[in-house]
Amino acid sequence: MKKLVLIALSGLLLSGACAYSKDFIVPYQLKEQDSGGYHFVNLASEKVFKNLIPRIRIDTKKISDTYNKNLVPNKQTKYRNPNYHYVQYEYAELMYNKKTGTLESVSVEKLRTPKSDAIYDYPTGRLKYIQVYDGAANEFVKFMPFGSLYTPKAYMADISLKLIRALNKNLSTKPENPVGLYLDISSDGEIIKSGFRQASGNEEIDKEILEIVNETAPFDKFPTKFPKHLEMIIEYRTNNQ
């Protein structure tokens, strides 16, 4: 089973930087063996990447409490992630974690036939991925901002970022020593198992860390062709460590 080590410094995810070219990015081209709808997905993804905006401005003051003002969420469809509430806001759709009620992503619809969306991280406004609906497979195909297919490594990087944010926001006392977290995540985004590869040395802090981590789930469901579950290791440390 694949494992990934992600090291984060108090909210800063250290990962490979995505370079954006001035010319539009040519995304991964699906093959006939990938899907019966490969041709339509390829055409749609090319159109989206030609108009790619790597970052959008998100007015946090306007939309951060949109959900809390009892705005009625859009009706769920079978294509949407059941872990989120979807709330329409002007040109975009806001994606709230059902369990925590926190806004995590903003989805901007680009094309209607076939349906495709650009998903931006909240609150940074950075593009997380592009998704194009594949009618033949009755599912979405996800692409990274630089055109490659969405991978388990990218999925785990997203999870790491969410957990680091949750710990920075909610942890009452920061650990004095680096903490190594172990997670086993199921295909429906639930945490099967969580624990420490390296504890902080403070039982109260360790207990609070695990509580925050487990409350942050569930995460996104796995895209198709992912393993049945993913194991990952995250190192969490503060800037003064």
C-alpha positions in Angstrom: 0.0 0.0 0.0 1.3 3.4 -1.0 2.3 5.8 1.8 3.1 9.5 1.5 5.0 11.7 3.8 3.8 15.3 3.8 5.7 17.8 5.9 3.9 21.1 6.8 5.1 24.1 8.8 2.2 25.6 10.7 -0.2 26.0 7.8 2.4 26.0 5.0 2.3 22.9 2.8 5.7 22.1 1.4 5.1 20.5 -2.0 6.2 20.8 -5.5 5.2 24.1 -7.0 3.0 24.1 -10.1 4.4 26.2 -13.0 1.9 27.9 -15.2 2.8 28.5 -18.8 1.7 31.6 -20.7 0.4 29.3 -23.4 -2.6 27.2 -22.4 -1.9 23.9 -20.8 -2.7 20.8 -22.9 -4.3 18.4 -20.4 -3.8 14.6 -20.3 -5.7 13.1 -23.2 -7.9 10.1 -22.3 -7.6 7.1 -24.5 -10.4 4.9 -25.8 -9.5 2.2 -23.2 -9.9 4.9 -20.5 -13.6 5.6 -21.3 -16.2 5.4 -24.0 -16.6 9.1 -23.6 -12.9 9.9 -23.9 -13.4 12.1 -27.0 -15.9 14.4 -25.3 -13.9 14.7 -22.1 -10.8 15.6 -24.1 -12.6 18.4 -26.0 -14.1 19.8 -22.8 -10.9 19.7 -20.8 -9.0 21.5 -23.6 -11.6 24.3 -23.7 -11.3 24.7 -19.9 -7.6 24.8 -19.9 -7.5 27.4 -22.6 -9.3 29.7 -20.3 -7.5 28.6 -17.1 -7.3 31.0 -14.3 -4.8 29.6 -11.7 -6.2 31.8 -8.9 -9.4 33.7 -8.3 -10.2 36.5 -5.9 -12.5 35.3 -3.1 -14.1 38.0 -1.1 -13.9 36.3 2.3 -15.9 39.0 4.1 -18.9 38.5 1.8 -19.1 34.7 1.5 -17.5 33.4 4.7 -20.8 33.5 6.6 -23.1 32.8 3.6 -24.0 29.4 4.9 -24.4 30.6 8.4 -27.1 33.1 7.3 -29.4 30.1 6.6 -29.1 30.4 2.8 -30.8 27.3 1.5 -28.3 24.8 0.1 -28.9 23.6 -3.5 -30.6 20.2 -3.9 -28.2 17.3 -3.8 -27.7 15.3 -6.9 -26.3 11.8 -7.3 -23.2 13.4 -8.9 -22.3 15.5 -5.9 -20.2 14.5 -3.0 -22.5 13.5 -0.1 -20.0 14.9 2.4 -20.7 18.5 1.3 -23.5 21.0 1.3 -23.6 22.9 -2.0 -24.8 26.6 -1.7 -25.3 28.8 -4.7 -23.6 32.2 -4.5 -23.7 34.5 -7.5 -21.6 32.9 -10.3 -20.2 30.2 -8.1 -21.2 27.2 -5.9 -19.8 27.1 -2.3 -18.9 23.7 -0.9 -19.3 23.3 2.9 -18.2 20.4 4.9 -21.4 18.9 6.4 -19.8 17.7 9.6 -17.9 20.9 10.5 -20.0 23.5 8.6 -16.8 25.1 7.2 -16.4 26.4 3.7 -13.7 24.4 1.9 -14.0 25.0 -1.8 -15.6 27.1 -4.5 -16.8 25.5 -7.7 -17.0 27.6 -10.8 -19.0 26.1 -13.7 -17.2 26.5 -17.0 -19.2 24.4 -19.5 -22.7 22.8 -19.4 -22.2 20.2 -22.2 -20.4 18.2 -21.0 -20.5 19.6 -17.5 -17.2 20.8 -16.2 -16.1 22.7 -13.1 -13.0 24.5 -11.9 -12.6 23.9 -8.1 -10.8 26.5 -6.1 -9.5 26.2 -2.6 -10.9 28.4 0.1 -9.7 30.8 1.3 -6.5 31.0 -0.8 -8.4 31.1 -4.2 -5.9 28.7 -5.8 -7.1 26.3 -8.4 -7.3 22.8 -6.8 -8.4 20.8 -9.8 -10.6 20.7 -13.0 -13.3 18.1 -13.3 -15.1 17.1 -16.5 -18.2 14.9 -16.5 -17.8 11.7 -18.5 -21.3 10.6 -19.5 -20.2 7.2 -20.8 -18.7 6.3 -17.4 -21.3 8.3 -15.4 -18.6 10.0 -13.4 -16.2 13.0 -13.3 -12.6 12.9 -14.6 -10.4 15.1 -12.5 -7.3 17.0 -13.8 -4.6 18.8 -11.8 -3.9 22.5 -12.5 -1.0 21.6 -14.7 -3.0 19.1 -16.8 -2.2 15.7 -15.4 -4.8 13.4 -14.0 -5.7 13.8 -10.3 -3.7 11.2 -8.4 -3.6 9.6 -4.9 -0.6 11.8 -4.1 -2.7 15.0 -4.9 -5.6 13.7 -2.9 -3.4 13.1 0.1 -1.8 16.6 -0.3 -5.4 18.1 -0.1 -6.1 16.1 3.1 -2.8 17.2 4.6 -3.6 20.9 4.0 -7.1 20.5 5.5 -5.7 18.9 8.6 -2.9 21.4 9.1 -5.5 24.2 8.8 -7.8 22.5 11.3 -4.9 22.0 13.8 -3.6 25.6 13.5 -7.1 27.0 14.0 -8.4 24.7 16.8 -5.4 23.4 18.8 -5.4 25.1 22.1 -1.7 24.5 22.8 0.9 24.0 20.0 3.3 21.0 20.5 6.9 21.8 21.4 8.1 18.9 19.3 7.3 17.8 15.7 4.3 15.4 15.6 4.1 12.4 13.1 0.5 11.5 12.3 -0.6 8.3 10.7 -3.9 8.0 8.8 -5.6 5.2 7.0 -8.5 6.6 4.8 -11.2 4.6 3.2 -12.6 5.2 -0.3 -15.6 7.1 1.0 -13.3 9.6 2.8 -13.7 8.2 6.3 -10.7 7.7 8.6 -10.3 4.0 9.2 -7.5 4.4 11.7 -5.5 7.3 13.1 -2.5 7.4 15.4 1.0 8.7 16.0 4.3 7.7 14.4 5.8 10.3 16.7 3.8 11.7 19.6 4.4 15.2 21.0 5.3 14.0 24.5 2.3 15.7 26.0 -0.7 13.4 26.4 -3.3 16.2 26.6 -2.0 17.7 23.3 -1.9 14.3 21.6 -5.4 13.6 22.6 -6.6 17.0 21.3 -4.7 16.5 18.0 -6.5 13.2 17.4 -9.9 14.6 18.2 -9.4 17.5 15.8 -8.1 15.1 13.1 -11.0 12.7 13.4 -13.6 15.6 13.5 -12.2 17.0 10.2 -13.3 13.8 8.3 -15.0 12.8 6.2 -13.0 13.9 3.2 -13.8 13.7 -0.5 -14.7 10.3 -1.8 -12.0 8.7 -3.9 -12.1 9.1 -7.7 -12.4 5.8 -9.6 -9.3 3.7 -10.1 -7.9 4.8 -6.7 -6.9 2.1 -4.2 -9.6 0.9 -1.8 -7.9 2.8 1.0 -4.8 5.1 1.4 -2.3 5.2 4.1 -0.5 8.5 4.7 2.0 10.1 7.2 1.9 13.8 8.0 4.5 15.6 10.0 3.1 18.6 11.8 5.3 21.2 13.4 5.2 24.9 14.2 7.4 27.6 12.9 9.6 27.7 16.0 10.5 24.0 15.7 
